[in-house]
Every structure is written in C-alpha cells, then in structure tokens.
C-alpha cells in the first residue's frame, strides 16, 4: 500500500503561514495547545500539527479559532488568508456619521493634490469626491450637464473610451480583469453583475482576457488624454485607502484615490485652478 500523499510545496507554505498566525494568537491569549483544543472541540495533537504546518485547517475550524480568540474583523481576515480562504468583509457606509473623520481627511487630501486632477472612489468605481482640478480638466471634455452625470469612474471610461488615445483598449481590459477577479474572490451577486455589465459594453475589447493577462497590473498606468487641444500623456496613479497590514487592500470601506499626473513635468496645469463648475461631488 502506498503511504499518505505528501503535501505540495505550495500547500506546505500556506500551512506554515497559518501555523505562525495560530501560534501567535494562541500565545497572545495565554492559552496552551491543550486549552485551545478543548475550547474548539479538537485535540492538542491537531493544534500541534496546524502550528508546525503539518495539518490544514477547514474553513469551519478557522472560524472556531477566530471566535474563541475573539479576533476582530482585520485579524480574522488575516487568519482566513493565511489558511487559504477568502475574506469576508461587511460593507461600510462611507457617509455614515462614524466616518466623518475619514471624509474630512479625504477632502484635505484631494484639495492638496490640486492642480493635479484627483478623485476618491469606492470598490465599485462609484465616485465619492473630486477636486477642483478634476472638474476643470473634464469640463474641457464634457458639457456641464454631462459632467454632472459622471458618478462612476468605470462607467465614464467605458462610455468615453474614445478620449483615451492609443491605450484605451488596454485600459478597458485591465478594468475588466480587475472586476472579474474581484467577482471570483467574493462570488457576490453584485460583483458578478458589475463585471457582466461592463463586459457587454461596446468599448470592451473582444480580446480583453489576452490583453489583460499580458499586462502586469500596477498602481499606475499611462493614458493619452486631450488637454488644451493637444493629446498629452498622463499617468493615472491609484492609492489604496485602508488599514495597515497585509490585507490593507481588502479593508472596508475599500477606497481608492486616483490622480492624473502629466508625463511631461513641465506641463502647466495652473489653468485647472480657475473657479470650477459646481460639480455635486466637488470638495472645495
């Protein structure tokens, strides 16, 4: 008879990562392996195997451990990730009274980014705030009425892909890949529906999968956009607003600051600081 199948190097690495987290939290709470095992209806031998990477926890056991150790949302998700499971984050309302401090901080951040066009959006691409430079930059592309209707960055890019010279197809492909992988992680109806919605757009490249797979996602990408009647190269740079730690990009409310910077550092953007059209999302 053949012996037990050895764990793959990848599985062993995941197990060891979980084991380090488990030992850290167990010792922090002053529990022995026997005491933890008794509280989660397991055995000390199994706890030892988990901590040495010789065992793999089930999703249910991870939750039992997290509940027993009274882990908060951040630390619970770190434990899930270490065990190879997806995170579970309850949506957080950016406009709730408890996040007034965060809204104030984001207003100051966006105002400080002037004269570079900047916006704050949530995980769905819904725009929460924009700065003066963003309004004036896009006012040269759209009428005041049309600009007032821009409330989602993804919808705006897919609806006006013709404005993005040369790199439009790659930009759409990267957005689709990000939406698809977000849906694969969460398996949530809303995330799946969002991907399917943009996939049906006429601006979605037929070869989006091949394009996106060949491009390494980065926090910035280059766009060719019209400015003062000429096509200029800009870098769209994104910054995640989240909690400290290895899962900051998953912390709710999952916010992103996106700013346009000209590739030509000598390009004068001072005209964007004139009195702007009163966009409903403007912070000024």
C-alpha positions in Angstrom: 0.0 0.0 0.0 1.2 3.5 -0.7 1.7 5.9 2.1 -0.1 9.2 2.6 0.4 11.7 -0.2 2.9 14.4 0.7 1.6 18.0 0.7 2.7 20.1 -2.3 5.3 22.8 -1.6 2.6 25.5 -2.1 0.2 23.8 0.4 3.0 23.3 2.9 3.9 27.0 2.7 0.3 28.0 3.3 0.0 25.6 6.2 3.2 27.1 7.8 1.9 30.6 7.4 -1.3 29.7 9.1 0.7 27.9 11.8 2.6 31.0 12.6 -0.6 33.1 12.9 -2.2 30.4 15.1 0.7 30.2 17.5 1.0 34.0 17.7 -2.7 34.4 18.6 -2.8 31.4 20.9 0.3 32.6 22.9 -1.0 36.2 23.0 -4.1 34.9 24.7 -2.1 32.8 27.1 -3.5 29.5 26.0 -1.8 26.2 25.8 -2.3 23.9 22.9 -4.5 21.7 25.1 -6.6 24.6 26.3 -7.3 25.9 22.8 -8.1 22.4 21.6 -10.6 21.9 24.4 -12.3 25.2 23.5 -12.8 24.4 19.9 -13.6 20.7 20.4 -10.4 19.5 18.8 -7.2 17.7 20.1 -3.9 19.1 21.2 -2.2 16.8 18.6 -4.2 18.5 15.8 -3.3 22.0 17.1 0.4 21.0 17.1 0.1 19.7 13.5 -1.5 23.0 12.5 1.2 25.1 14.1 4.0 23.1 12.5 2.4 23.2 9.1 1.7 19.5 9.0 -2.1 20.0 9.0 -4.5 22.1 7.1 -7.5 23.7 8.9 -11.0 23.6 7.5 -12.9 26.8 7.0 -15.1 25.9 9.9 -12.1 25.4 12.2 -10.7 28.8 11.2 -13.9 30.4 12.2 -14.0 28.4 15.5 -10.5 29.6 16.3 -11.3 33.2 15.4 -14.4 33.1 17.6 -12.6 31.5 20.5 -9.8 34.1 20.4 -12.3 36.9 19.8 -10.5 38.2 16.8 -11.7 41.5 15.2 -12.5 41.8 11.5 -9.0 42.7 10.5 -7.2 39.9 12.4 -9.9 37.4 11.5 -9.4 38.1 7.8 -5.6 37.7 8.2 -6.2 34.3 9.7 -8.5 33.4 6.8 -6.0 34.5 4.2 -3.2 32.6 6.0 -5.3 29.4 5.8 -6.0 29.9 2.1 -9.6 31.2 2.4 -11.2 34.3 1.0 -12.0 37.2 3.3 -15.5 38.3 4.4 -15.9 42.0 4.8 -19.2 43.6 5.7 -19.8 46.7 3.6 -19.1 50.0 5.4 -21.1 53.2 4.5 -18.6 55.9 3.7 -21.3 58.5 4.5 -22.1 57.2 8.0 -21.6 59.5 11.0 -18.8 57.4 12.4 -16.6 58.0 9.3 -16.9 61.8 9.4 -13.2 62.0 10.3 -12.3 59.9 7.2 -14.4 62.1 4.9 -12.6 65.2 6.3 -9.2 63.6 5.7 -10.1 62.7 2.2 -11.3 66.3 1.5 -8.0 67.6 2.7 -6.1 65.1 0.7 -7.9 65.8 -2.6 -7.5 69.6 -2.1 -3.8 69.1 -1.5 -3.5 67.3 -4.8 -4.5 70.3 -6.8 -3.6 71.2 -9.6 -3.5 67.5 -10.4 -6.9 66.1 -11.2 -7.9 63.7 -8.4 -10.9 61.7 -7.2 -11.9 59.3 -4.5 -13.9 56.2 -5.4 -15.2 53.0 -3.7 -14.7 49.4 -4.8 -17.5 49.6 -7.4 -15.9 52.6 -9.0 -18.6 55.0 -7.6 -17.0 58.4 -7.3 -17.3 59.9 -3.8 -15.3 63.1 -4.1 -13.4 65.1 -6.7 -11.1 68.1 -6.5 -11.2 71.3 -8.4 -8.6 70.3 -11.0 -10.6 67.1 -11.8 -13.7 69.2 -12.5 -11.9 71.7 -14.7 -9.9 69.0 -16.5 -13.0 67.1 -17.5 -15.0 70.3 -18.2 -12.9 70.7 -21.3 -14.1 67.3 -22.5 -17.8 67.4 -21.5 -20.6 69.8 -21.1 -21.5 70.9 -17.6 -24.7 68.9 -17.7 -22.9 65.7 -18.9 -20.2 66.2 -16.3 -22.8 66.4 -13.5 -23.9 62.9 -14.5 -20.5 61.3 -14.1 -20.8 59.4 -10.9 -18.8 56.2 -11.6 -15.3 56.1 -13.0 -15.6 52.8 -14.8 -18.9 53.9 -16.5 -17.2 57.1 -17.5 -14.2 55.4 -19.0 -16.3 52.8 -20.9 -18.6 55.5 -22.2 -15.8 57.8 -23.3 -13.1 55.3 -24.3 -12.6 57.3 -27.5 -11.0 60.1 -25.3 -8.2 57.7 -24.3 -5.8 57.8 -27.2 -3.8 54.6 -28.1 -4.1 52.9 -24.7 -7.9 52.7 -24.4 -8.3 49.0 -25.2 -5.6 48.1 -22.7 -7.2 50.3 -20.0 -10.6 48.7 -20.6 -9.0 45.2 -20.5 -7.3 45.9 -17.1 -10.5 47.2 -15.6 -12.4 44.1 -16.8 -9.7 41.8 -15.4 -9.9 43.6 -12.0 -13.7 43.3 -11.9 -13.5 39.6 -12.9 -11.0 38.7 -10.3 -12.9 40.6 -7.6 -16.0 38.6 -8.5 -14.0 35.4 -8.4 -12.8 36.2 -4.9 -16.1 37.3 -3.5 -18.6 35.3 -5.6 -21.1 38.1 -4.6 -24.0 38.8 -6.9 -23.2 42.5 -7.1 -19.6 41.9 -8.1 -20.6 39.4 -10.7 -23.3 41.7 -12.1 -20.9 44.6 -12.3 -18.4 42.5 -14.4 -21.1 41.3 -16.7 -22.4 44.8 -17.2 -19.1 46.2 -18.4 -18.4 43.1 -20.4 -21.4 43.9 -22.6 -20.1 47.5 -23.3 -19.2 48.2 -26.9 -15.9 49.5 -25.5 -15.0 46.1 -24.0 -12.2 44.6 -26.2 -13.1 41.2 -27.7 -9.6 40.0 -26.6 -9.7 41.6 -23.1 -8.6 38.4 -21.5 -5.4 38.0 -23.6 -4.7 41.7 -23.3 -5.1 41.9 -19.5 -3.1 38.6 -19.0 -0.2 40.1 -20.9 -0.2 43.3 -18.8 1.1 43.3 -15.2 -1.4 45.3 -13.1 0.2 48.2 -11.4 -0.9 51.1 -9.2 -0.4 53.4 -12.2 -0.9 53.2 -16.0 -0.4 55.7 -18.8 -3.2 57.4 -20.7 -3.2 59.7 -23.7 -5.8 62.4 -23.0 -6.7 65.7 -24.7 -5.6 68.8 -22.8 -5.6 72.3 -24.2 -6.4 71.0 -27.6 -3.5 68.5 -27.7 -3.0 64.9 -26.9 -0.9 64.6 -23.7 0.4 61.6 -21.9 -0.8 61.3 -18.3 -0.2 58.7 -15.6 -3.2 57.6 -13.6 -1.9 56.8 -10.2 -4.0 55.0 -7.6 -3.5 54.8 -3.8 -5.4 52.4 -1.6 -7.0 53.9 1.5 -7.1 51.1 4.1 -6.0 49.8 7.4 -2.3 48.9 8.0 -1.3 45.3 7.4 -1.0 42.7 4.7 -4.7 42.9 3.8 -5.0 46.7 3.6 -6.4 46.4 0.1 -9.3 44.4 1.4 -10.2 46.7 4.4 -13.7 48.3 4.2 -14.6 50.8 3.1 -12.4 49.9 0.2 -11.5 53.3 -1.1 -9.1 54.4 -3.8 -7.6 57.8 -4.5 -6.8 58.2 -8.2 -4.8 61.1 -9.5 -3.7 62.2 -13.0 -0.1 63.4 -13.4 1.4 64.6 -16.7 4.3 62.6 -18.0 5.9 66.0 -19.0 6.7 67.6 -15.7 6.9 71.0 -17.3 3.2 70.9 -18.5 1.5 73.8 -16.9 -1.8 72.8 -15.2 -2.4 76.1 -13.4 -5.4 76.8 -15.7 -7.2 74.0 -13.8 -7.2 76.1 -10.7 -9.7 78.6 -12.0 -13.2 78.8 -10.4 -14.8 75.5 -11.3 -18.2 74.4 -12.4 -20.1 73.4 -9.2 -20.0 69.7 -9.6 -22.1 67.9 -7.0 -19.1 65.8 -5.8 -16.6 68.7 -5.7 -14.6 69.3 -2.5 -13.5 73.0 -2.4 
